[in-house]
Amino acid sequence: MIHHVSIPAREPRHVAVVLAELMGGQCYPFGPLEGAFMAMSGDTHGTMIEVVSPAMAREYEEFLKKSRLSVMNDPESLQRMRATHAKEAT
């Protein structure tokens, strides 16, 4: 089961609105990031899709590269920490 997904989109609000409609939920601004939105499913698991602009995704990746250099030298770790990510549970 997926609880949280983050994806980039050219029009974050529009994409989040459509995703929320598909899930039968609601779209809200994503407070920590101006211009980002989240589609909340309203299910008992708290499923949420965060939608950010491509620029925000690049900025996040640059932040990660600078924050933990030892991890960022490992290509596999870098791939797992990209701006597009998912949190799943069983």
C-alpha positions in Angstrom: 0.0 0.0 0.0 1.3 3.4 -0.9 1.0 6.2 1.8 2.9 9.0 0.2 4.2 9.8 -3.2 6.0 13.0 -4.4 6.0 13.9 -8.1 7.0 16.9 -10.2 4.5 18.5 -12.6 4.5 21.6 -14.7 1.1 22.6 -13.2 1.2 21.3 -9.7 -2.2 22.6 -8.6 -4.0 21.2 -11.7 -2.4 17.8 -11.4 -3.2 17.6 -7.6 -6.8 18.6 -8.3 -7.2 15.8 -10.9 -5.4 13.2 -8.7 -7.6 14.1 -5.7 -10.7 13.7 -7.9 -9.5 10.3 -9.1 -9.0 9.2 -5.4 -12.3 10.7 -4.3 -10.4 13.1 -2.0 -9.4 16.8 -1.8 -6.6 19.0 -3.0 -4.8 21.3 -0.5 -1.8 23.7 -0.7 1.3 21.9 0.7 2.3 24.4 3.4 6.1 23.9 3.6 6.6 24.6 -0.1 5.0 27.6 -1.7 3.4 26.5 -5.1 3.3 22.8 -4.1 0.0 21.0 -3.6 -1.1 17.7 -2.2 -3.9 15.4 -3.2 -5.4 13.7 -0.1 -7.4 10.6 -0.6 -9.3 10.8 2.7 -8.8 7.1 3.3 -8.0 5.6 6.7 -4.4 5.2 5.7 -3.7 8.9 5.0 -2.7 8.3 1.4 -1.3 11.5 -0.1 0.3 12.6 -3.4 2.5 15.7 -3.2 2.9 17.6 -6.4 5.7 20.1 -6.9 7.1 22.0 -9.8 10.1 20.6 -11.7 12.2 23.5 -10.4 11.3 22.5 -6.8 12.2 18.9 -7.6 15.6 20.0 -8.9 16.2 22.3 -5.9 15.4 19.4 -3.6 17.8 17.1 -5.4 20.5 19.8 -5.1 19.8 20.1 -1.4 20.2 16.3 -1.0 23.5 16.3 -2.9 25.0 18.9 -0.6 23.6 17.6 2.7 25.1 14.1 2.9 28.1 13.9 0.6 29.0 10.4 1.7 25.6 9.0 0.7 25.5 11.1 -2.5 28.7 9.4 -3.8 26.8 6.1 -3.9 24.7 6.1 -7.1 22.2 3.6 -5.7 21.5 5.8 -2.6 21.2 8.9 -4.8 18.6 7.1 -7.0 16.5 6.3 -3.9 16.6 9.9 -2.6 15.3 11.6 -5.7 12.5 14.2 -5.5 10.2 11.7 -7.0 9.7 9.1 -4.3 7.1 6.9 -2.6 6.5 5.6 0.9 4.8 2.3 1.0 3.6 0.0 3.8 2.4 -3.6 4.0 
